[in-house]
Amino acid sequence: MALLEDQNEARGSSAGPLLRVRGLKRYFDVSPPLLNRLFEGGKEQIVKAVDGVSFDIKRGETFALVGESGCGKSTVARLIVGLYDPTAGSIEFGGTDLAKIKRRRDISATRGRMQMIFQDPFASLNPRWRVAAIVAEPIRYRQLLNGRAAITERVNELLTQVGLSPSDAEKYPHEFSGGQRQRISIARALAGNPEFLVCDEPTSALDVSVQAQILNLMKELQTNLGLTYLFISHDLAVVYHISTEVGVMYLGRLCEWAETKALFSNPRHPYTRLLLDTIPDLEMTGRERLPVAGEVPSPINPPSGCAFHPRCPHANERCQRERPELKTAGGARVACHAVEEGRIPAS
């Protein structure tokens, strides 16, 4: 426990954001094979899954990315942990540009400071391994402890920390419920002593009552261990409960970024208002709700200008030709010409 206290003290003493993302892009080539294009006249097709995303995550806080399916949230998560290579842009972790780290030892050490919790606890655990082997894998890989007794003691400590029993170490994943499997995934992520956890919709596959248990566990671990979270979700109720700041994504770009309470009480971008209008207004605030029609455009052939303009009730000619950039507006950062020009009043 002294080791964890020393880590928390070191993490809290560092200034500046833990993660800084600037101009992050990831394009996927989904074109038909070359011969098909030559004989059938097809064209090159590029999906701009992430198209210039920038944000900061402060130490000890939770930054949530929200948006409809296909907006690029999970791609951002995979770019940060190194499962994808970025097409352009930079990712700085602890003041170090991850793209400039060349030595394998340095890459392993830096990547070890971040871990990922995946969406599906049924698919992210090896069904042929006992829980003890699953949780101990990061410890052995990073050589954090030596000796079977020390590793076993650490595994038992981690299982207890996430609300399981040390006796569960000898069981297989299929012997657990979905919520318990997600606790095992969290224990495995914590085994490497990370500072930063990327959580890709970790509660979406769980029942509502179990979701609350997992979220409360994650908040407790964040407080006790000084963790920083990137939380990916489409569930606004979950985001409101766990996050300190929220970034709203639409078609590969951030359209709004603000503190959680400010965004939920005073959404500025029309798309953010669309998302929040799906939540029943139980407090009867009387906030005007404008219907937004249409569907998310294809990322292969996105609209010109503002990608949201075909669905926006406030769009004009400028929105159709000029892509907006994030600008400060009323305590938030908003990419919207209508907000910038005052055509959308604050709620």
N, C-alpha and C positions, 0 to 999 in steps of 0.2 A: 504493500500500500504506500510505502514511502516513495517508491519509484513513481507511482501515479501522482502523488502530491508534488513531487519535483517537476514532473511533466506539466502539470496544470499551472504551476508558478511560472515556468519558462514560456508557456503558451500565452499566458495573460500579460507577460511583460513586453511582448513584441508589439511594435507600433505598426499602423497601417493595415490595409485589408489583407486577409490571408490569401484570397484568390482574386486575381484581376484579369478579366477577359476583355480583349480589345479587338474589334473587327473580325470576329471569328466567323469563318465560312467553311462549309462542307458541301461539295457538289458531288452528285453521283451520276455516272454515265449509264443511262438505261436505253441506249440506242440499240436497234436491231443489229445483228452481225453485219460486218462490212459488205459481204457478198449480197446479202438481202437488200442493203441500201443501194448497191450498184445496179442490181437487176430489177428491183421493184420501185426504185426512186424514193426510198425513205430518207428521212433527214436525221441528223444527229439530235439526240434528245438528252438534255441535262436536267436533272432534278436539283434545284437549289434548296436542299433540306435546311441548311442554316446559311443565312445570307447577310452577314455583317452584324453579329450580336456583340454587345459590350455591356458588362456589368461588373460590380465589385461585391465581394462577400466579406463582411467584417468578421473578425475572430469571435468565436463564441456565439454567433448568431445563426439564424436560419433564413436562407434566401430561397423562396419558392418560385418555380416557373410553372405557369398555368397556361391553358389554351386548349382548343379543340384537338382531337386526334389528328395527327399528321402535320402539326404546326412546327415540329422540330425539337420538342422538349427533350425527348430521349436521346436524340442525336447529339445535343449539347452535352448531356451527361456522359455519353460514351467518348466524346472528344476529350473531355476533361480528364477522364481516368486513363486515356491512352488506348482505348479499344479501336478508335478511328484516328487517322492522321488528318489534321486540318488542311483544307485547300488553301486557306489564307488566314491571317490574323495571328494573335499571340495569346498564350495562356501563361500567366505568371503565378507561381505558387510560392508563397513565403518570400517574395521578392526575386525569385529565380525564374527566368523564361525557360519553360520546359523544352522548347524546341532547340535551345542552345546547349542542353546537356548531352554530351556525346559518350562519355565513358559508361560502360555497362554497370559498373558498381554504383556510380552516382545516380544513374537512371533508376536502379533498383531501390536505392535508399530514398530517393525523392518520391517515387511512386508508392513506396511502402507507407508513406505518411498519409495516404488517402486510400479509402476502401469504398466498395460499392455494395449496396443492398438492392437486390433485384426485385422485380415485380412479383414473380410467381414463385412462392416458396416450394411448390411441388416440383418445379423444373430446375431450380438452382442448387439443389443438394444431390450429391451422388447417392443413388439408392443402394449401391453395393457397399458403401462405407458405413461403419458405425459412427455415431455422433462424436465420439472421442477423436477419431481420425479426422473428421471433417473440421472440427474446431481447432485441432492441433496443427493442421496443415500450414497456416501462415507462420506459426511459431517455428516449425521445423524449417520451412523454406527460408525465412529470414534469419535463422539461427539465433533467435532471441534467448532461448534457454537450452541448456545441455542436460542430458540425463532424463530417463523415462519418469522418474519420480517427480522431478521439478515440472516437467511438461504436464503430467497428470494432475498435479496440484493446481497448476494454472488453468487447465481446462475445467476442473471442478469449480474453481473460483468464478470463471466466466459464466458457466451455466447457472450458478447461484445468482450472479449479478443480473441476469436477464429473466429471473423468475422460474428457472427450472431446477431440477434436483441433480446432484452429482451422480445418482444412480442411473439417470437418463443417458449417461455417456456410453453405456454398453448397448443401447437400443439402435435400431435402424430408423431412417426418416419415415418409412411407411407406418410406423407405430405411433405417430404423432398427428395431432390435428393441424389445420392450416396455421392457426395462430402460434402454436408451439413450434412449427417448422420455421416460421418467420423469426421467432426468438432464437432459434439455432443459427439462422443466417446472421442475425445481429451479433451473436456471440462470436461467430467466425470472423466477422468484420472487425470486432474489437480485439481479437487475438493478436493482431499485428501492431497494437498500440498506435492507432492512427490519430491524426489531428482533425481530419476532414472526412466526412462520410457523404457520398453521393447516393441519395435514396430515390430510386426510380419507381414511383408509384408503389411503395412498399405495403400499402394497406388496401389497394384496390381489389385484390382477390379474396379479401376476408369479409366476414360478416360484420355488421355495423358495431355490435357490442365488442367484438374482438378488435376492431379498428381502434376503438377508444383505449383499450388496454395497451396496444402496441404504441400508440401515440404518447400516452402517459409515460410508458417505459422510456421512449426515446427522449422525451423532455427531461426525465429524471437523470438519464445517462449524460445528457448534455450538460446539466448543472453540475453533476458530480465529477465528470471527467474533462470538462472544458472543451467539448467537441464543437465543431462547426459543421453545419449541414447545408447541402444543396438538395432541396426537396422538390421532386417532380410530381405533379398531380393535376388531375382535371376536376377534382372534388373541392369546390370552394369552401365548404364547411371545414374540411380537414385543413386546408391552407390557412384559414382564419385562426384555427386552434393552435397551430404549431409554428407559424412563420413570424419573422420580424419585418421582413421586406418581401415584396412580391414583384415579379416581372411577368408581364402579360405578353405572350407570343402570338403572332399571327403570320402564317405563311413564311416561316423562317426568320422573322425579324421581331425585335422587341417594339411594341407599340406604346407601352406604359410601364413605368418602374417607380414604385413609391413604397413608403412604409405601409404595413398591413392595415392599420386602423384608418389611415388617411385614404387608402385606396378603396376600402369597403364603405367608408362614410361619404367620400366625395370622389367617385370615379370620374375621370376627365375624358378619356378616349371613348368614342362611340362603341368600339368593340368591347372594352371593359364593361361599359354599361349594359351591353347585350348579354355578357356572361352573368353579371350580377342580377339582371332582370329575370333570370331563370330561378332565382331564390325567392320564395314567397315573402312578401313584405309584412311580416307578422307584427311589426311595431307601427304599421300604418303611417309611415313618414310622409306620404303624399308626394314623394318624388316622381316627377313625370317619367313615363316609360314610353319610348317610341319603338314601334315595331321595326325589326330589321329583317328583311327578306333575303332570299338567295342562299347559296351554299358556298363553302370554301372553294376558291378557284383551283385549277390544276397547278401544282408547283412546276410542272414542265413548261407551261405557257402562262405565267402569271400576268395579271393586268399591268398596264403601264402606270407610272406615277405611284400613288398610294394603292397598295394591294387591296385595301378594304373598300375603295371607293365604289365598286359596283353594288355593294350592300349597304352603303352609308346614306342615311337620310339627309346628311349635311354636306354631301360632296358637291363641288363645283368644278369649273374647268381647270383650275390650278391643281386640284386633287388628281385629275385624270392625267396630267402631264408631268408633274413634279413629285418626286418621292420625298416625303417629309423625314426629317431627322429628329432624334430625341432632343428636346429642349425643355428647360425648367419652366413649369407653369403651376403656380399655386402649391409649391412644396413637392411636386411630383415631376418626373421627366416624362414628357409626352411627345410622341411623333404624330402630330395632327395639325394640318393647316387650319382647320376650323377652330381648334382651341387657340392656336397662335393668333388668329385674326379676331378672336372674341365672338365668333359665330355660335359657339357652344358655351353658355354661361356655366359657372360652377354650380353644383347641386346645392 
